[in-house]
């Protein structure tokens, strides 16, 4: 598999990751690695306990999907 973004620019680079959102093949230069926190909420019946585990889950995302997700997180209104 080749990097989709590089291919659009006329460059041929092997993909090393796949965007977890759109499935686009990404090279080292275009892959953005993020760490996803692993959390639990346990309801003991008399209150909740929130647990955050020390190990994270790695995930790769492309710049387009990251921008789309961030605009949603910032509350930007669609056009």
PDB file of N, CA, C and O in Angstrom:
ATOM      1  N   UNK A   1       0.852  -1.166   0.000  1.00  0.00           N
ATOM      2  CA  UNK A   1       0.000   0.000   0.000  1.00  0.00           C
ATOM      3  C   UNK A   1       0.900   1.231   0.000  1.00  0.00           C
ATOM      4  O   UNK A   1       1.969   1.241   0.611  1.00  0.00           O
ATOM      5  N   UNK A   2       0.445   2.261  -0.695  1.00  0.00           N
ATOM      6  CA  UNK A   2       1.175   3.523  -0.800  1.00  0.00           C
ATOM      7  C   UNK A   2       0.444   4.611  -0.018  1.00  0.00           C
ATOM      8  O   UNK A   2      -0.753   4.511   0.251  1.00  0.00           O
ATOM      9  N   UNK A   3       1.190   5.645   0.335  1.00  0.00           N
ATOM     10  CA  UNK A   3       0.606   6.797   1.030  1.00  0.00           C
ATOM     11  C   UNK A   3      -0.289   7.551   0.049  1.00  0.00           C
ATOM     12  O   UNK A   3       0.160   7.947  -1.027  1.00  0.00           O
ATOM     13  N   UNK A   4      -1.524   7.744   0.409  1.00  0.00           N
ATOM     14  CA  UNK A   4      -2.497   8.403  -0.457  1.00  0.00           C
ATOM     15  C   UNK A   4      -2.134   9.871  -0.687  1.00  0.00           C
ATOM     16  O   UNK A   4      -2.225  10.362  -1.812  1.00  0.00           O
ATOM     17  N   UNK A   5      -1.729  10.565   0.357  1.00  0.00           N
ATOM     18  CA  UNK A   5      -1.408  11.994   0.244  1.00  0.00           C
ATOM     19  C   UNK A   5      -0.193  12.185  -0.659  1.00  0.00           C
ATOM     20  O   UNK A   5      -0.192  13.079  -1.506  1.00  0.00           O
ATOM     21  N   UNK A   6       0.830  11.367  -0.495  1.00  0.00           N
ATOM     22  CA  UNK A   6       2.011  11.458  -1.355  1.00  0.00           C
ATOM     23  C   UNK A   6       1.644  11.148  -2.803  1.00  0.00           C
ATOM     24  O   UNK A   6       2.124  11.812  -3.721  1.00  0.00           O
ATOM     25  N   UNK A   7       0.792  10.140  -3.011  1.00  0.00           N
ATOM     26  CA  UNK A   7       0.392   9.764  -4.368  1.00  0.00           C
ATOM     27  C   UNK A   7      -0.321  10.923  -5.065  1.00  0.00           C
ATOM     28  O   UNK A   7      -0.133  11.138  -6.262  1.00  0.00           O
ATOM     29  N   UNK A   8      -1.137  11.667  -4.320  1.00  0.00           N
ATOM     30  CA  UNK A   8      -1.813  12.833  -4.900  1.00  0.00           C
ATOM     31  C   UNK A   8      -0.812  13.909  -5.315  1.00  0.00           C
ATOM     32  O   UNK A   8      -1.082  14.703  -6.217  1.00  0.00           O
ATOM     33  N   UNK A   9       0.359  13.929  -4.643  1.00  0.00           N
ATOM     34  CA  UNK A   9       1.401  14.912  -4.952  1.00  0.00           C
ATOM     35  C   UNK A   9       2.391  14.388  -5.996  1.00  0.00           C
ATOM     36  O   UNK A   9       3.350  15.076  -6.346  1.00  0.00           O
ATOM     37  N   UNK A  10       2.157  13.171  -6.490  1.00  0.00           N
ATOM     38  CA  UNK A  10       3.029  12.589  -7.498  1.00  0.00           C
ATOM     39  C   UNK A  10       4.264  11.910  -6.938  1.00  0.00           C
ATOM     40  O   UNK A  10       5.206  11.625  -7.677  1.00  0.00           O
ATOM     41  N   UNK A  11       4.270  11.650  -5.653  1.00  0.00           N
ATOM     42  CA  UNK A  11       5.398  10.998  -4.979  1.00  0.00           C
ATOM     43  C   UNK A  11       4.962   9.597  -4.583  1.00  0.00           C
ATOM     44  O   UNK A  11       3.819   9.396  -4.173  1.00  0.00           O
ATOM     45  N   UNK A  12       5.856   8.633  -4.699  1.00  0.00           N
ATOM     46  CA  UNK A  12       5.514   7.263  -4.330  1.00  0.00           C
ATOM     47  C   UNK A  12       6.245   6.875  -3.046  1.00  0.00           C
ATOM     48  O   UNK A  12       7.461   6.680  -3.044  1.00  0.00           O
ATOM     49  N   UNK A  13       5.497   6.767  -1.969  1.00  0.00           N
ATOM     50  CA  UNK A  13       6.033   6.355  -0.671  1.00  0.00           C
ATOM     51  C   UNK A  13       5.160   5.248  -0.105  1.00  0.00           C
ATOM     52  O   UNK A  13       3.939   5.264  -0.260  1.00  0.00           O
ATOM     53  N   UNK A  14       5.793   4.296   0.546  1.00  0.00           N
ATOM     54  CA  UNK A  14       5.045   3.208   1.174  1.00  0.00           C
ATOM     55  C   UNK A  14       4.283   3.714   2.392  1.00  0.00           C
ATOM     56  O   UNK A  14       4.769   4.561   3.142  1.00  0.00           O
ATOM     57  N   UNK A  15       3.090   3.184   2.572  1.00  0.00           N
ATOM     58  CA  UNK A  15       2.295   3.494   3.757  1.00  0.00           C
ATOM     59  C   UNK A  15       2.803   2.652   4.925  1.00  0.00           C
ATOM     60  O   UNK A  15       3.108   1.471   4.762  1.00  0.00           O
ATOM     61  N   UNK A  16       2.891   3.262   6.091  1.00  0.00           N
ATOM     62  CA  UNK A  16       3.311   2.556   7.300  1.00  0.00           C
ATOM     63  C   UNK A  16       2.179   2.485   8.322  1.00  0.00           C
ATOM     64  O   UNK A  16       2.287   1.799   9.338  1.00  0.00           O
ATOM     65  N   UNK A  17       1.081   3.212   8.035  1.00  0.00           N
ATOM     66  CA  UNK A  17      -0.061   3.244   8.952  1.00  0.00           C
ATOM     67  C   UNK A  17      -1.325   3.493   8.145  1.00  0.00           C
ATOM     68  O   UNK A  17      -1.275   3.916   6.990  1.00  0.00           O
ATOM     69  N   UNK A  18      -2.461   3.220   8.782  1.00  0.00           N
ATOM     70  CA  UNK A  18      -3.764   3.466   8.179  1.00  0.00           C
ATOM     71  C   UNK A  18      -4.549   4.348   9.137  1.00  0.00           C
ATOM     72  O   UNK A  18      -4.603   4.075  10.336  1.00  0.00           O
ATOM     73  N   UNK A  19      -5.155   5.403   8.611  1.00  0.00           N
ATOM     74  CA  UNK A  19      -5.968   6.299   9.431  1.00  0.00           C
ATOM     75  C   UNK A  19      -7.120   5.510  10.036  1.00  0.00           C
ATOM     76  O   UNK A  19      -7.840   4.814   9.321  1.00  0.00           O
ATOM     77  N   UNK A  20      -7.296   5.613  11.332  1.00  0.00           N
ATOM     78  CA  UNK A  20      -8.323   4.859  12.046  1.00  0.00           C
ATOM     79  C   UNK A  20      -9.729   5.345  11.705  1.00  0.00           C
ATOM     80  O   UNK A  20     -10.702   4.630  11.942  1.00  0.00           O
ATOM     81  N   UNK A  21      -9.848   6.558  11.148  1.00  0.00           N
ATOM     82  CA  UNK A  21     -11.157   7.116  10.826  1.00  0.00           C
ATOM     83  C   UNK A  21     -11.554   6.812   9.382  1.00  0.00           C
ATOM     84  O   UNK A  21     -12.620   6.245   9.142  1.00  0.00           O
ATOM     85  N   UNK A  22     -10.705   7.185   8.414  1.00  0.00           N
ATOM     86  CA  UNK A  22     -11.086   7.073   7.001  1.00  0.00           C
ATOM     87  C   UNK A  22     -10.423   5.905   6.268  1.00  0.00           C
ATOM     88  O   UNK A  22     -10.834   5.569   5.158  1.00  0.00           O
ATOM     89  N   UNK A  23      -9.405   5.282   6.867  1.00  0.00           N
ATOM     90  CA  UNK A  23      -8.753   4.135   6.245  1.00  0.00           C
ATOM     91  C   UNK A  23      -7.691   4.492   5.220  1.00  0.00           C
ATOM     92  O   UNK A  23      -7.205   3.609   4.514  1.00  0.00           O
ATOM     93  N   UNK A  24      -7.319   5.757   5.119  1.00  0.00           N
ATOM     94  CA  UNK A  24      -6.303   6.196   4.173  1.00  0.00           C
ATOM     95  C   UNK A  24      -4.926   5.657   4.568  1.00  0.00           C
ATOM     96  O   UNK A  24      -4.564   5.688   5.744  1.00  0.00           O
ATOM     97  N   UNK A  25      -4.156   5.162   3.588  1.00  0.00           N
ATOM     98  CA  UNK A  25      -2.781   4.745   3.838  1.00  0.00           C
ATOM     99  C   UNK A  25      -1.909   5.972   4.053  1.00  0.00           C
ATOM    100  O   UNK A  25      -2.029   6.954   3.321  1.00  0.00           O
ATOM    101  N   UNK A  26      -1.028   5.925   5.055  1.00  0.00           N
ATOM    102  CA  UNK A  26      -0.200   7.084   5.417  1.00  0.00           C
ATOM    103  C   UNK A  26       1.262   6.691   5.555  1.00  0.00           C
ATOM    104  O   UNK A  26       1.578   5.634   6.101  1.00  0.00           O
ATOM    105  N   UNK A  27       2.163   7.553   5.056  1.00  0.00           N
ATOM    106  CA  UNK A  27       3.601   7.346   5.234  1.00  0.00           C
ATOM    107  C   UNK A  27       4.016   7.941   6.582  1.00  0.00           C
ATOM    108  O   UNK A  27       3.189   8.516   7.290  1.00  0.00           O
ATOM    109  N   UNK A  28       5.286   7.802   6.932  1.00  0.00           N
ATOM    110  CA  UNK A  28       5.782   8.345   8.207  1.00  0.00           C
ATOM    111  C   UNK A  28       5.591   9.864   8.296  1.00  0.00           C
ATOM    112  O   UNK A  28       5.361  10.400   9.379  1.00  0.00           O
ATOM    113  N   UNK A  29       5.687  10.542   7.170  1.00  0.00           N
ATOM    114  CA  UNK A  29       5.548  11.994   7.166  1.00  0.00           C
ATOM    115  C   UNK A  29       4.125  12.487   7.337  1.00  0.00           C
ATOM    116  O   UNK A  29       3.910  13.616   7.779  1.00  0.00           O
ATOM    117  N   UNK A  30       3.161  11.667   6.999  1.00  0.00           N
ATOM    118  CA  UNK A  30       1.762  12.088   7.080  1.00  0.00           C
ATOM    119  C   UNK A  30       0.975  11.419   8.204  1.00  0.00           C
ATOM    120  O   UNK A  30      -0.134  11.857   8.509  1.00  0.00           O
ATOM    121  N   UNK A  31       1.499  10.403   8.811  1.00  0.00           N
ATOM    122  CA  UNK A  31       0.810   9.720   9.910  1.00  0.00           C
ATOM    123  C   UNK A  31       0.956  10.538  11.191  1.00  0.00           C
ATOM    124  O   UNK A  31       2.055  10.967  11.545  1.00  0.00           O
ATOM    125  N   UNK A  32      -0.141  10.743  11.864  1.00  0.00           N
ATOM    126  CA  UNK A  32      -0.143  11.436  13.157  1.00  0.00           C
ATOM    127  C   UNK A  32      -0.500  10.394  14.208  1.00  0.00           C
ATOM    128  O   UNK A  32      -1.582   9.809  14.173  1.00  0.00           O
ATOM    129  N   UNK A  33       0.421  10.167  15.143  1.00  0.00           N
ATOM    130  CA  UNK A  33       0.181   9.175  16.191  1.00  0.00           C
ATOM    131  C   UNK A  33      -0.394   9.869  17.414  1.00  0.00           C
ATOM    132  O   UNK A  33       0.145  10.866  17.893  1.00  0.00           O
ATOM    133  N   UNK A  34      -1.485   9.330  17.906  1.00  0.00           N
ATOM    134  CA  UNK A  34      -2.108   9.832  19.125  1.00  0.00           C
ATOM    135  C   UNK A  34      -2.231   8.693  20.121  1.00  0.00           C
ATOM    136  O   UNK A  34      -2.261   7.525  19.734  1.00  0.00           O
ATOM    137  N   UNK A  35      -2.302   9.023  21.379  1.00  0.00           N
ATOM    138  CA  UNK A  35      -2.466   8.031  22.435  1.00  0.00           C
ATOM    139  C   UNK A  35      -3.860   8.194  23.036  1.00  0.00           C
ATOM    140  O   UNK A  35      -4.230   9.280  23.483  1.00  0.00           O
ATOM    141  N   UNK A  36      -4.612   7.128  23.043  1.00  0.00           N
ATOM    142  CA  UNK A  36      -5.967   7.131  23.578  1.00  0.00           C
ATOM    143  C   UNK A  36      -5.934   6.630  25.019  1.00  0.00           C
ATOM    144  O   UNK A  36      -5.442   5.536  25.295  1.00  0.00           O
ATOM    145  N   UNK A  37      -6.461   7.441  25.932  1.00  0.00           N
ATOM    146  CA  UNK A  37      -6.499   7.045  27.337  1.00  0.00           C
ATOM    147  C   UNK A  37      -7.478   5.898  27.540  1.00  0.00           C
ATOM    148  O   UNK A  37      -8.516   5.835  26.882  1.00  0.00           O
ATOM    149  N   UNK A  38      -7.146   5.001  28.445  1.00  0.00           N
ATOM    150  CA  UNK A  38      -8.021   3.878  28.788  1.00  0.00           C
ATOM    151  C   UNK A  38      -8.602   4.175  30.168  1.00  0.00           C
ATOM    152  O   UNK A  38      -7.877   4.307  31.154  1.00  0.00           O
ATOM    153  N   UNK A  39      -9.933   4.277  30.209  1.00  0.00           N
ATOM    154  CA  UNK A  39     -10.612   4.674  31.451  1.00  0.00           C
ATOM    155  C   UNK A  39     -11.765   3.736  31.748  1.00  0.00           C
ATOM    156  O   UNK A  39     -12.306   3.092  30.849  1.00  0.00           O
ATOM    157  N   UNK A  40     -12.129   3.666  32.992  1.00  0.00           N
ATOM    158  CA  UNK A  40     -13.303   2.920  33.443  1.00  0.00           C
ATOM    159  C   UNK A  40     -14.064   3.776  34.446  1.00  0.00           C
ATOM    160  O   UNK A  40     -13.484   4.597  35.157  1.00  0.00           O
ATOM    161  N   UNK A  41     -15.356   3.569  34.487  1.00  0.00           N
ATOM    162  CA  UNK A  41     -16.189   4.151  35.546  1.00  0.00           C
ATOM    163  C   UNK A  41     -16.890   2.973  36.207  1.00  0.00           C
ATOM    164  O   UNK A  41     -17.661   2.253  35.573  1.00  0.00           O
ATOM    165  N   UNK A  42     -16.610   2.795  37.484  1.00  0.00           N
ATOM    166  CA  UNK A  42     -17.204   1.694  38.233  1.00  0.00           C
ATOM    167  C   UNK A  42     -18.252   2.267  39.180  1.00  0.00           C
ATOM    168  O   UNK A  42     -17.963   3.144  39.994  1.00  0.00           O
ATOM    169  N   UNK A  43     -19.471   1.756  39.059  1.00  0.00           N
ATOM    170  CA  UNK A  43     -20.561   2.193  39.935  1.00  0.00           C
ATOM    171  C   UNK A  43     -20.674   1.192  41.076  1.00  0.00           C
ATOM    172  O   UNK A  43     -21.081   0.048  40.875  1.00  0.00           O
ATOM    173  N   UNK A  44     -20.315   1.628  42.257  1.00  0.00           N
ATOM    174  CA  UNK A  44     -20.324   0.754  43.430  1.00  0.00           C
ATOM    175  C   UNK A  44     -21.690   0.727  44.113  1.00  0.00           C
ATOM    176  O   UNK A  44     -21.865   0.022  45.107  1.00  0.00           O
ATOM    177  N   UNK A  45     -22.656   1.479  43.599  1.00  0.00           N
ATOM    178  CA  UNK A  45     -23.975   1.521  44.221  1.00  0.00           C
ATOM    179  C   UNK A  45     -24.119   2.692  45.179  1.00  0.00           C
ATOM    180  O   UNK A  45     -25.236   3.135  45.446  1.00  0.00           O
ATOM    181  N   UNK A  46     -23.032   3.189  45.688  1.00  0.00           N
ATOM    182  CA  UNK A  46     -23.059   4.338  46.598  1.00  0.00           C
ATOM    183  C   UNK A  46     -22.189   5.468  46.060  1.00  0.00           C
ATOM    184  O   UNK A  46     -21.872   6.422  46.772  1.00  0.00           O
ATOM    185  N   UNK A  47     -21.812   5.346  44.806  1.00  0.00           N
ATOM    186  CA  UNK A  47     -20.976   6.357  44.169  1.00  0.00           C
ATOM    187  C   UNK A  47     -20.151   5.723  43.057  1.00  0.00           C
ATOM    188  O   UNK A  47     -19.998   4.503  42.986  1.00  0.00           O
ATOM    189  N   UNK A  48     -19.635   6.569  42.210  1.00  0.00           N
ATOM    190  CA  UNK A  48     -18.828   6.092  41.098  1.00  0.00           C
ATOM    191  C   UNK A  48     -17.345   6.301  41.374  1.00  0.00           C
ATOM    192  O   UNK A  48     -16.938   7.258  42.032  1.00  0.00           O
ATOM    193  N   UNK A  49     -16.563   5.382  40.853  1.00  0.00           N
ATOM    194  CA  UNK A  49     -15.104   5.498  40.922  1.00  0.00           C
ATOM    195  C   UNK A  49     -14.586   5.575  39.490  1.00  0.00           C
ATOM    196  O   UNK A  49     -14.888   4.712  38.666  1.00  0.00           O
ATOM    197  N   UNK A  50     -13.814   6.600  39.204  1.00  0.00           N
ATOM    198  CA  UNK A  50     -13.228   6.764  37.874  1.00  0.00           C
ATOM    199  C   UNK A  50     -11.773   6.294  37.929  1.00  0.00           C
ATOM    200  O   UNK A  50     -10.986   6.739  38.765  1.00  0.00           O
ATOM    201  N   UNK A  51     -11.446   5.389  37.019  1.00  0.00           N
ATOM    202  CA  UNK A  51     -10.097   4.824  36.976  1.00  0.00           C
ATOM    203  C   UNK A  51      -9.476   5.149  35.627  1.00  0.00           C
ATOM    204  O   UNK A  51     -10.100   4.946  34.586  1.00  0.00           O
ATOM    205  N   UNK A  52      -8.249   5.654  35.646  1.00  0.00           N
ATOM    206  CA  UNK A  52      -7.490   5.896  34.424  1.00  0.00           C
ATOM    207  C   UNK A  52      -6.256   5.004  34.479  1.00  0.00           C
ATOM    208  O   UNK A  52      -5.433   5.119  35.387  1.00  0.00           O
ATOM    209  N   UNK A  53      -6.141   4.121  33.502  1.00  0.00           N
ATOM    210  CA  UNK A  53      -5.047   3.149  33.490  1.00  0.00           C
ATOM    211  C   UNK A  53      -3.765   3.770  32.932  1.00  0.00           C
ATOM    212  O   UNK A  53      -3.830   4.693  32.121  1.00  0.00           O
ATOM    213  N   UNK A  54      -2.596   3.269  33.361  1.00  0.00           N
ATOM    214  CA  UNK A  54      -1.327   3.876  32.944  1.00  0.00           C
ATOM    215  C   UNK A  54      -0.964   3.648  31.473  1.00  0.00           C
ATOM    216  O   UNK A  54      -0.301   4.493  30.872  1.00  0.00           O
ATOM    217  N   UNK A  55      -1.381   2.536  30.890  1.00  0.00           N
ATOM    218  CA  UNK A  55      -1.048   2.259  29.494  1.00  0.00           C
ATOM    219  C   UNK A  55      -2.108   2.849  28.581  1.00  0.00           C
ATOM    220  O   UNK A  55      -3.301   2.788  28.877  1.00  0.00           O
ATOM    221  N   UNK A  56      -1.666   3.419  27.470  1.00  0.00           N
ATOM    222  CA  UNK A  56      -2.579   4.012  26.506  1.00  0.00           C
ATOM    223  C   UNK A  56      -2.663   3.137  25.257  1.00  0.00           C
ATOM    224  O   UNK A  56      -1.846   2.239  25.056  1.00  0.00           O
ATOM    225  N   UNK A  57      -3.662   3.415  24.427  1.00  0.00           N
ATOM    226  CA  UNK A  57      -3.818   2.713  23.158  1.00  0.00           C
ATOM    227  C   UNK A  57      -3.339   3.630  22.040  1.00  0.00           C
ATOM    228  O   UNK A  57      -3.867   4.730  21.877  1.00  0.00           O
ATOM    229  N   UNK A  58      -2.346   3.194  21.266  1.00  0.00           N
ATOM    230  CA  UNK A  58      -1.894   4.045  20.163  1.00  0.00           C
ATOM    231  C   UNK A  58      -2.897   3.998  19.010  1.00  0.00           C
ATOM    232  O   UNK A  58      -3.525   2.968  18.763  1.00  0.00           O
ATOM    233  N   UNK A  59      -3.040   5.126  18.309  1.00  0.00           N
ATOM    234  CA  UNK A  59      -3.867   5.156  17.100  1.00  0.00           C
ATOM    235  C   UNK A  59      -3.262   6.161  16.137  1.00  0.00           C
ATOM    236  O   UNK A  59      -2.621   7.131  16.541  1.00  0.00           O
ATOM    237  N   UNK A  60      -3.480   5.905  14.850  1.00  0.00           N
ATOM    238  CA  UNK A  60      -2.968   6.785  13.812  1.00  0.00           C
ATOM    239  C   UNK A  60      -4.137   7.457  13.113  1.00  0.00           C
ATOM    240  O   UNK A  60      -5.179   6.843  12.885  1.00  0.00           O
ATOM    241  N   UNK A  61      -3.947   8.728  12.776  1.00  0.00           N
ATOM    242  CA  UNK A  61      -4.995   9.515  12.146  1.00  0.00           C
ATOM    243  C   UNK A  61      -4.351  10.427  11.106  1.00  0.00           C
ATOM    244  O   UNK A  61      -3.203  10.842  11.267  1.00  0.00           O
ATOM    245  N   UNK A  62      -5.096  10.741  10.028  1.00  0.00           N
ATOM    246  CA  UNK A  62      -4.573  11.653   9.011  1.00  0.00           C
ATOM    247  C   UNK A  62      -4.913  13.092   9.409  1.00  0.00           C
ATOM    248  O   UNK A  62      -5.751  13.315  10.282  1.00  0.00           O
ATOM    249  N   UNK A  63      -4.271  14.054   8.776  1.00  0.00           N
ATOM    250  CA  UNK A  63      -4.475  15.465   9.111  1.00  0.00           C
ATOM    251  C   UNK A  63      -5.907  15.913   8.832  1.00  0.00           C
ATOM    252  O   UNK A  63      -6.459  16.709   9.591  1.00  0.00           O
ATOM    253  N   UNK A  64      -6.520  15.414   7.753  1.00  0.00           N
ATOM    254  CA  UNK A  64      -7.894  15.806   7.423  1.00  0.00           C
ATOM    255  C   UNK A  64      -8.878  15.343   8.496  1.00  0.00           C
ATOM    256  O   UNK A  64      -9.745  16.109   8.917  1.00  0.00           O
ATOM    257  N   UNK A  65      -8.748  14.114   8.931  1.00  0.00           N
ATOM    258  CA  UNK A  65      -9.651  13.587   9.965  1.00  0.00           C
ATOM    259  C   UNK A  65      -9.393  14.266  11.309  1.00  0.00           C
ATOM    260  O   UNK A  65     -10.326  14.510  12.073  1.00  0.00           O
ATOM    261  N   UNK A  66      -8.140  14.566  11.594  1.00  0.00           N
ATOM    262  CA  UNK A  66      -7.826  15.259  12.844  1.00  0.00           C
ATOM    263  C   UNK A  66      -8.451  16.651  12.854  1.00  0.00           C
ATOM    264  O   UNK A  66      -9.010  17.076  13.866  1.00  0.00           O
ATOM    265  N   UNK A  67      -8.357  17.364  11.726  1.00  0.00           N
ATOM    266  CA  UNK A  67      -8.948  18.703  11.635  1.00  0.00           C
ATOM    267  C   UNK A  67     -10.465  18.632  11.788  1.00  0.00           C
ATOM    268  O   UNK A  67     -11.063  19.479  12.452  1.00  0.00           O
ATOM    269  N   UNK A  68     -11.087  17.627  11.176  1.00  0.00           N
ATOM    270  CA  UNK A  68     -12.537  17.467  11.293  1.00  0.00           C
ATOM    271  C   UNK A  68     -12.943  17.195  12.734  1.00  0.00           C
ATOM    272  O   UNK A  68     -13.926  17.747  13.228  1.00  0.00           O
ATOM    273  N   UNK A  69     -12.179  16.342  13.400  1.00  0.00           N
ATOM    274  CA  UNK A  69     -12.492  16.019  14.798  1.00  0.00           C
ATOM    275  C   UNK A  69     -12.274  17.228  15.697  1.00  0.00           C
ATOM    276  O   UNK A  69     -13.074  17.480  16.597  1.00  0.00           O
ATOM    277  N   UNK A  70     -11.199  17.979  15.463  1.00  0.00           N
ATOM    278  CA  UNK A  70     -10.897  19.134  16.313  1.00  0.00           C
ATOM    279  C   UNK A  70     -11.927  20.248  16.147  1.00  0.00           C
ATOM    280  O   UNK A  70     -12.261  20.929  17.116  1.00  0.00           O
ATOM    281  N   UNK A  71     -12.436  20.441  14.919  1.00  0.00           N
ATOM    282  CA  UNK A  71     -13.455  21.489  14.749  1.00  0.00           C
ATOM    283  C   UNK A  71     -14.709  21.124  15.522  1.00  0.00           C
ATOM    284  O   UNK A  71     -15.390  21.996  16.062  1.00  0.00           O
ATOM    285  N   UNK A  72     -15.013  19.833  15.576  1.00  0.00           N
ATOM    286  CA  UNK A  72     -16.178  19.387  16.342  1.00  0.00           C
ATOM    287  C   UNK A  72     -15.938  19.610  17.834  1.00  0.00           C
ATOM    288  O   UNK A  72     -16.845  20.015  18.561  1.00  0.00           O
ATOM    289  N   UNK A  73     -14.717  19.346  18.283  1.00  0.00           N
ATOM    290  CA  UNK A  73     -14.397  19.505  19.699  1.00  0.00           C
ATOM    291  C   UNK A  73     -14.392  20.976  20.107  1.00  0.00           C
ATOM    292  O   UNK A  73     -14.685  21.297  21.258  1.00  0.00           O
ATOM    293  N   UNK A  74     -14.060  21.881  19.170  1.00  0.00           N
ATOM    294  CA  UNK A  74     -14.021  23.304  19.465  1.00  0.00           C
ATOM    295  C   UNK A  74     -15.384  23.963  19.339  1.00  0.00           C
ATOM    296  O   UNK A  74     -15.551  25.127  19.702  1.00  0.00           O
ATOM    297  N   UNK A  75     -16.365  23.219  18.821  1.00  0.00           N
ATOM    298  CA  UNK A  75     -17.701  23.755  18.709  1.00  0.00           C
ATOM    299  C   UNK A  75     -17.886  24.657  17.505  1.00  0.00           C
ATOM    300  O   UNK A  75     -18.776  25.508  17.518  1.00  0.00           O
ATOM    301  N   UNK A  76     -17.077  24.503  16.463  1.00  0.00           N
ATOM    302  CA  UNK A  76     -17.226  25.312  15.267  1.00  0.00           C
ATOM    303  C   UNK A  76     -18.509  24.898  14.553  1.00  0.00           C
ATOM    304  O   UNK A  76     -18.763  23.708  14.365  1.00  0.00           O
ATOM    305  N   UNK A  77     -19.298  25.857  14.166  1.00  0.00           N
ATOM    306  CA  UNK A  77     -20.566  25.587  13.493  1.00  0.00           C
ATOM    307  C   UNK A  77     -20.316  25.219  12.034  1.00  0.00           C
ATOM    308  O   UNK A  77     -19.473  25.838  11.385  1.00  0.00           O
ATOM    309  N   UNK A  78     -21.032  24.221  11.503  1.00  0.00           N
ATOM    310  CA  UNK A  78     -20.893  23.876  10.096  1.00  0.00           C
ATOM    311  C   UNK A  78     -21.387  25.005   9.204  1.00  0.00           C
ATOM    312  O   UNK A  78     -22.223  25.811   9.613  1.00  0.00           O
ATOM    313  N   UNK A  79     -20.864  25.056   7.986  1.00  0.00           N
ATOM    314  CA  UNK A  79     -21.266  26.131   7.057  1.00  0.00           C
ATOM    315  C   UNK A  79     -22.539  25.804   6.374  1.00  0.00           C
ATOM    316  O   UNK A  79     -23.024  26.591   5.561  1.00  0.00           O
TER     317      UNK A  79
END
